[in-house]
């Protein structure tokens, strides 16, 4: 059974997608801002599989994602692993790519930390490679978009859509892909699965704990001292994945009080939303 958090993320993403699909005159700046807000629905208990499946089902209404894939870059082994690639609604067997191969678009994207935009691979591949590559899996695409995924200014993978039809992509499609790529990065960070990005243990949840202040670096300790004891309590519950309503019930306060506490936390941590607060708390080593 899918968790409530998974349903919330799926519903939020789908609602945004449906609103865009029904608009004739789209303000993409506003729509992408709304889409980015959907990231607040990502919590540590959401699996990468849940998120990528939701993205695939919805983004296909906005982009010709005949093929949709997320590649995770293992810097130590110098490989890009694809697990869960989807083509025309069907899953493709897992495969890997040499991150330093000179005849792969994915490798070029990772090595150069740049996106790839091709509406006609046959005539545009030379911008990136000497030879047109033969697909390792799936159909031979005619157009493709590749976007690197970065975590703490370091490339950790890429997200791509490809299609068997030419001239299907516009510039805003690249921006959409960049934004949904952020969901993947946040999932990797929040679930702490960078080393095992596609492993999900059913029926288990991470039990978070505060790290002792004695073990924190000076800057981290100083930042933590800005929070009141109540704010620390709220932040901890945010990290565990509780939505605001459940959080309010647990602390026996109103939803408005929780909102006030979270806004104060965001201000003190110099972040803009729940997800960025959690990421920063993890970066500072407050929880383990």
N, C-alpha and C positions, 0 to 999 in steps of 0.2 A: 504494500500500500504506500502511495506517495505521501510524504509528510506535508503538514500544513504549510511549512515554509516553501516547499517546492511548488505547491499549488499557487501560493501567493506570488512567487516570482514568475511562474508561467502565466498567470492571469494578468499581472502587471505588464509583462512584455507583450502579450497578445492584445491587451487593450490599447497600448500605444500603436501597435501594428495596424489594428483595425481602424483607428482614427486617421492614420496617415493614408491608408488604402482608400478611404472614403473621401479624402480631400482632393479637390481639383486644383487648387492653388496652394501649394505647400510652402510654408516658411520653414526651411530646413534647419536654420539656426535654432529656432524655438523647438522644433520636433526632436532634434538631437539633444537639446538640453533636457527635455522631458525623458528621453530615452536614458540619458545618463542618471537621472533621478531613480530610474528603476533599479539601478545597482544597489540602492539602499536595501532592497529586498533580499540581497545575497547575505547569507549567514554561514557560519562555520559548518553547519550540518548539511548544507547543500553540496551534493557531489558534482564533480566536473561533468559527469555524464548527464545529470539532470539539466545543467545549464546549457551544454552544447546541443542537447536534443531540443530544448526549448528554442534556442536561437535558430536552429535549422528549420524547424516547423514554421516559424514566423517570418524569418528574413527572406524566405523564398517568395513571399508575396511582394517584396520590394526589390530584390535582386535576383537575377537568374542564377541561382545557386544549384545548378544541375549536379555539381560536385561541391561538397563542403567538407573541409578538413581542418584540424588543428594539429600542428606538429610541435612536439616538445624537444627543445635542444638540450642535449647532454654535453656540456662543454668538456668534461673529463674524457668521455669516450668519443667525442667528436662525431656524434650522430644526431640525426633528427628523427624522432620516432613518431609515426602516425598510427594511432590506435582509435578506431571508431570513425574512419572516413565514411561519408555517406554519399552515394551516387544514385540519383533518381529514386530516393527513398529507401535504398537498400544499403546495408553496411558492407564495406569492402574489407577483406582480410588485412590484418595489421602488416605494416612493413616499415623499413627504415631507410634513411638516405644519408650518405656520407656528407657531413656538414662542409667538407672542403672539396667536394666534387666540382669540377669546372664546367659540368654540363647539366646542372640542375638549377631551376629557378629558385627552389626553396633554399638551396645552399647559398646562392647569390644574395637572396634577401637577408639571410642570417649574417653572412660575412660582412655585407655592406651596411646593415642596419637601415635599409631603405625599402619603401614599398615598390611593388611592380604593378604597372597598369598597362594591360594589353587588350585591345579590342580585336586584333587580328594577329594571333601568334605567328602565323606563317610569315608575315611581313615585318613583324616587330621583335621577334626573338633576338635578332642581332644587336639590339640595344643592351642586352644583358649577357648573351652567350654566343660563342663562336658557332655552335651547331644546335639545331633544333632537337631537343631531347625526345626520346621515346618514353612514353608513360610507363612507370613501374607498376601501376595498378589503375584499373578503371579505363574508361574511354579516352580517346585522344581529344583533348580540348581544343577549341578554336579561339577562345578568349579567356582571360584570367586576371584575377586580382590577388596580390600577396601583400600582407601587412605584418611586419615584425611585432612580436609581443615583448614588452620590456617591463622588468620588475626592478625597482631601485636603480634605474638607468642602465640596466644590464639586459641584453637580449636573452630571453628564455624560451623563445619559440616563435611560431608564426601562425596566422590564420589566413585561410585562402578560400575563395570561391572560384569555380571554373565552369565553363559551359561549352557545349558542342555547337553553339551558334555564334557567329561573328557579330561584332558591333552591338553588343548588348549592354555595355557599361557606360555610365556617366560619372563625372567627378564626385557627385554627392554619394554615389555608391561606395566610393573609397572611404569617405568620411563615416558612413554607416558601419563599414567593416572595422574601421579603427575604433569606433565606440563600442561595438559588441566585443571586440578583442579585449577591451578593458575588463569585461565581465570574466573572461577566461583568466586574465591575470589576477583579478581579485579572488577568484575561486582557488587558484593555485596558492595564493598567499594565506587566505583565511583557513583553508583546510590543511595547510602545512604539508602539501603533497608534491613539492617541487621535485623530490627524488623519485617518487612513485606516483606520477600524475594521474593515472587512470585506475588506481586501486581503491575499491570501496568495500569496507567491511560492514555487512548488513547487521543491523540491530545494535551497533555500538556508537557511542558518542564520546567525544573528547571531554575529559574532566579537567577544566582549566583551574589553575592555581596562581595566586599572586607570588611573584618572586620576591625574596627578601630584599629590602632596600639596601642592605649591606653589599649585595651582589651587583647593584646597579652602577653604571658609570656616572660620574658627577653631573653631567648635563641631563641625563635621564632622571636622576634622583631629584634634581632641581625642578624639572618639569612636573614630576609627580607631586611634589609638595604644593603646587598651585591648586590642586584639587582638594575639595573638602572631603571628609569621610563619607558623606552621603553621595557625593559625586563619584567617588571611587566605587561605592556600592552599585550605583547605576551603571557605571562603565563596565564593571565586571559582568553584570547581567546582560549588557549589550553584547559583550564578547561571547557569552554562552549561547546567544542566538534568540533570546526571548524578544518577541515583538512588544511594542510599547504598552498595549493593553494588558498583556500578561505581566509585564514588568510592574505596572501600576498596581495590579492586584497583589502581587507578591510583596510589595513594599507598603501596601495599605494606604496608597495615596491616589489622587486623581490623575487622569490622563494629562491634564494641563500642568500639574506639578512635574510630572515626568518630562514633559516637553521643555519646561523651564530649566530643569537640571541638565538635559541633553544639550540645550543651546549654550548653557554656561560651560559645559565640558568642551564643546566644539570651539568656543571662543578661547578658552584657556590653552587648548591644544593646537590652536591655529589650523583648524580643519573646517570642512563645510558640511559633512554629513556623517552618518553612522559608520559607513564602510571605511572612510578615510580615517576616522577616529580609531577604529579597530586596527587598521593597518599600522597606524603610527604607534599605537600602544605595543603592538608586536615588535615593531622596529626598535622601540626603546627597551624591549626586553622585560616589560612589566609582568607578563604572564608566561606560563609554561605548561 
